[in-house]
Amino acid sequence: MSIYAFFYGLAYLTGLTVFIWMARRRGIATAGVMMIMQAGLVGGLVFANIAQYVFGGSAGKTVLGGIAGGYLCVWLMKRHLGLRRPTGDLFAVALCAGEAIGRWGCFFGGCCYGKPSNAAWAIWQHGAWRHPTQIYLSIACVLILFALWRFSRSGPPEDALFCLQGLLYCTARFAIEFFRVSPPVGAGLTAAQWACLGGFIFFAVRLRILMRMERNHALLCAGV
């Protein structure tokens, strides 16, 4: 087994393990939730490949396409099963943990590489010294995991971790995209950056609504 395949496999295993651990911790490790996890995994893999081919013009996988596809398939499966309890937090932490490891597979596989750079930490890939954008993304995911852990200690409402993870990831990915080799599609921004802008707005609005509802509920309970 090649080293990049090892890291990809470890990333999937880590994500699944974290998802199941969180489901058990919240007392929702039911057969239905496991079916939702499978729908998210399969949908994410399929859409990651489709999005890469459509927007990248080549074979491979794109994380943003995988997230969008996984979200859609989870939503459809939940409607099919009649499950209403939010499960976004489980996916958010699992995805972040998995990508923190999976990006090292990208690093050793030589994909998702950066632009030429004279930085002291530049790496030699594809015939030039380049920004190690795969490592940038891995570090970003680790920092996001830390932020999620700190935020979770405040007792936020369900799905708030999902929204915060999406908000932070879109921000990090948007910034790191400036250092990646990726052609712009409009206004000097890449397709991934436009997707991140849309995602940032979506997650910011949803997080604000969730936190406002939680605050109003707390005031109501306090009789204010």
N, C-alpha and C positions, 0 to 999 in steps of 0.2 A: 504493500500500500504506500502511495506517495504521501509526502508530508502534508501537502495541501488538502488531499482527500481526508487525511486523518483529522485535520482541524475542522473541516466541513462536517464530518461525521460527529465529532465531539460537540460542535455547536448545536446540531439538531438534538443530540442526546441531552445536552445541558438545558436547552429550551423546554423540552418535554418534561424533564425532571423538575424544573422550577415551576412549571405550570401545575403539575400534579401536587407538588409540595404546597403551593399556595391554595389550591382547591381543597386539600385536606385541612389546612390550617383554618380555612373559613367554613369548613363543614359542608362543602358543596361538591365533594368528589363523587358525584352520582354518575350513573350510566349516561344520562343525558348530557352532562357537562363533558364527559369523555368523548361523546359523539361530536359535540361542538368543537372540541380540540382537534379531532381528526378532520372535520370539515375545514377548519382554519388552516391546518397544515397542508392538506391536499390543494385547497383553493389557492393558498399562497404560493405553492410550488408551481402550479399551472400558470397562474397569472404573472409570476415572476419571469417565466420563460417567454410568455406571450408579449409582455411589455418590453422586454429586452429586444425582441425581434422587431416589434413595431417601431419603437422609438430609437433603438440603438442600431438597428439594421444588421444585427449579428446574433449568433447563438450565445446563450448564457442566461444569467439571471440578474434581475434588478430588485433590490430590497423594497423600493417604493412601490413597484408594481405588485410585489408579493404581499405587502401590507394592505394595499387597496383590495386585492383579490381575496385575501384571507378575511378581511372585514366584511366584504359582501357575502361570502359563503357562510360565515358565522351568523350573520343577520338572517339569512335565508333558513339556515338550519334551526335557529332559535324559534323562528316563526312556525316552522314545520312541527317542532316538538312542543310548542306552546310554552316555552320557558321565558320568564320575564326578568329574572334576577340578573343584574349586570355582571358580566364576566370580563369586561375590558381590562381590569387591573391585572388579571392572571396573564393575559396575553402580553400586556405592556412589559411586565417584568421579565417574562420568558423570552420575548423577542430581543430585549435589550441585552440580557445575559448571553443569549445565543449569538448575537451579532458581535459582541465584544470578543468572542472566541473565533467566530467565523471569519472575521476580517483578517485574521492571521493566515487563514487558508487563501484568501485573496493575495496576501503579501507573498507567500511562498509560491503561489500559482502564477504570479506576475500580472494579474488582471486588476482593473480599477486603479491603475497607476497614476502618479502625479506628473505635473509639468516639470520641465528641467529647472534645476535650482542650484545655487551656490551655497546654500545653507550648510552649516557644519554637520547637521544630522541627515543630509541628503543621502540617498541610497542609489546604488547602480542598478538600473533596470532599463531594458529596451535600449541599450546603447548610449545611455546618458545618466548623469547624476540627477536624481529627481526627488521631489517631495514624497515622503512615505505616507501618502494619503490613506492607505489601508490602516496604518498604525494610528493616524490621527483619528479615524473613525472608531477604532477599537478603544482608544483612550476616552473619546467622547462618550461612548456607551458606558464605560466604567464610571465616569463622573455623573452621568445621568442616573445610573443605578444608586449611587450614593445620595443624590438629591431625592430620589424616590423614597429611599429608606428614611431620610430625615423628615420628609413630608408625611410619611405614613405614621410617624410617631405623634403627629398632631391629631390623629383620628379623623381624617377627611372622609367625606361621603364616598360610597362605592362609585367607581368609574373615574374618580378624580385623579388617581395615579395614571390611568390610561390617558387622560387628557394632558396631564403634565408631561408624561413621557413623550407624547406626540408633539407637544409644543417645543420641548427642549431638543428633541431629535431633529425636527424640521429646521430649527435655528442652527444647530451644529452642522447639519448636512448642507444647508444653504451656504454657510461660510466656507466649509471645506471644499465645496464644489469649485470655488475659485482657484484652487490649487490642483485640481484634477484635469486630466486630458479629456475634455468633453466639449463638443461643438455647441456654440450658442444657437438658439432657435428663434430668439426674438428679444430686442432691447438689450442685447449683450448677455442675456441669461440663458442657461442651459434648460433642457426639459425638466431635469431634476429640480432645478431651482424654482421654476414656475410651479411645479408640483408642491414644493416645500412652502411656497408663499400661500397657496391655497390651503394646504394642511395647517399652516400656522394660524390662519384666520379661523378655520373650522374648530381647531382644538382650543384656541383662546376664547372664542365665544362660548363653546360648550363648557369649559372650565369655569368661566365667569357665572354662567347660569347655575351650574351645580353648587358653587360656593355660595351664591346668593340664596338659593333654596335652602341650603343647610343653615345659613345664618338666620333666615326668617323662621325656620323650624325651631331653632334654639331660642329665639326671642319669644315665640309662641309658647313653648314649654315653660319658659321662665315667667310668663304672664306679663311681659312688657308691652 
